[in-house]
Amino acid sequence: METHAILAEKSVSISALRNNPAQYFGDQPIAVLSHNKPAGYVLGAELFEEMMKLIGDKEAARAFRGRFRPSGAELAEYCKSSAKALEEAKPEDLEAFTKW
């Protein structure tokens, strides 16, 4: 026997939803069941908009962090170009640097 997670406190059969769908749009998700298995979820507009905002905020945060986290390939390229710059530097270019 296969079990399915229902990620809502309330559920409705798909046939009951067809009879009067407007009554199920509210501030809580409602699982729509077909043959006692979740076929989808019904959400009110306000809840859907809030979820989309949260998803957008999360993606924006991920993009922000991503700008400051170079990949391994990028780090290797930075090291390579830095090593080349040090090799090509003249002694007077390095006078400002001191040992710790």
C-alpha positions in Angstrom: 0.0 0.0 0.0 1.4 3.4 -1.1 1.1 6.4 1.2 1.1 10.0 0.2 1.8 13.0 2.4 -1.0 15.6 2.6 0.5 19.0 3.3 -2.7 20.6 4.5 -4.9 20.4 7.5 -8.1 20.2 5.4 -8.9 18.1 2.3 -11.7 18.0 -0.2 -12.5 15.4 -2.9 -12.2 16.6 -6.4 -15.9 16.0 -7.0 -16.9 18.2 -4.0 -14.5 20.9 -5.3 -16.2 20.8 -8.7 -19.6 21.5 -7.1 -18.6 24.7 -5.4 -14.9 25.7 -5.9 -15.2 29.3 -4.5 -15.9 28.1 -0.9 -12.4 26.5 -0.8 -10.4 29.6 -1.6 -9.2 30.8 1.8 -6.2 31.6 4.0 -5.2 28.0 4.4 -4.2 25.5 1.8 -6.7 22.7 1.1 -5.6 19.3 -0.4 -7.6 18.2 -3.3 -8.0 14.4 -3.3 -8.6 12.1 -6.3 -9.1 8.5 -5.3 -7.8 9.3 -1.8 -4.5 10.6 -3.2 -3.5 14.3 -3.3 -4.0 15.6 -6.8 -3.2 19.2 -6.0 -3.9 22.1 -3.6 -6.3 25.0 -3.5 -5.0 28.3 -2.2 -6.6 31.7 -1.8 -5.1 34.6 -3.8 -3.7 36.3 -0.7 -1.9 33.1 0.4 -0.6 32.5 -3.1 0.8 36.0 -3.3 2.5 35.7 0.0 4.1 32.4 -1.1 5.3 33.9 -4.3 6.9 36.8 -2.4 8.7 34.4 0.0 10.0 32.5 -3.0 11.2 35.7 -4.7 12.9 36.9 -1.5 14.6 33.5 -1.1 15.8 33.6 -4.7 17.0 37.2 -4.3 19.0 36.2 -1.2 20.6 33.3 -3.0 21.6 35.5 -5.9 23.0 38.1 -3.5 25.1 35.5 -1.7 26.2 34.0 -5.1 27.8 37.2 -6.1 30.2 36.9 -3.2 31.0 33.2 -3.5 33.2 32.4 -6.5 33.3 28.9 -7.9 36.3 26.7 -7.7 37.2 27.5 -11.3 36.9 31.3 -10.7 39.2 31.0 -7.6 41.8 29.0 -9.6 41.7 31.8 -12.3 42.1 34.5 -9.6 45.1 32.7 -8.1 46.6 32.2 -11.6 46.2 35.9 -12.5 47.5 37.0 -9.0 50.6 34.8 -9.4 51.3 36.2 -12.8 50.9 39.8 -11.5 53.4 39.0 -8.7 55.9 37.5 -11.1 55.6 40.6 -13.4 55.8 43.1 -10.5 58.8 45.4 -10.2 60.5 45.8 -6.8 59.2 49.4 -6.5 55.6 48.0 -7.0 56.1 45.8 -4.0 57.7 48.4 -1.6 54.4 49.2 0.1 54.1 45.6 1.3 55.8 44.6 4.5 56.2 41.3 6.4 54.0 40.8 9.4 
